[in-house]
């Protein structure tokens, strides 16, 4: 996938948080992105707003159901998969606020 060290020959593009071109400052990476930008997408994002792993300072501030539904709609519009990180606790458990959100997203998605 299109990540660090990309050559432009990857099978799919996987931009973090769905943003790519305006954040690439390395000429080689930008050239690789130009070769990959029309390939299938997988958007990588998190339920936390600013971190990939669990951070107690983010507790109570994770993305809510409507935000995740919007992320799914945006992914669908872009014909992309959405890879959604939960930032598990040290025990490996999913934070309860994320579990509640994901259960409701599942209900709405099936509904």
Buried (B, 14 or more C-beta within 10 A) or exposed (E): BBEEEBEBEBEEBBBBEBEBEEEBEEEEBEBBBEBBBEBEBBBBBBBBEEEEEBEEEBEEEBBBBEBBBEBBEBBEEEEBBBBBBBBEBEEEEBBEBBEBBBEBBEEEEEE
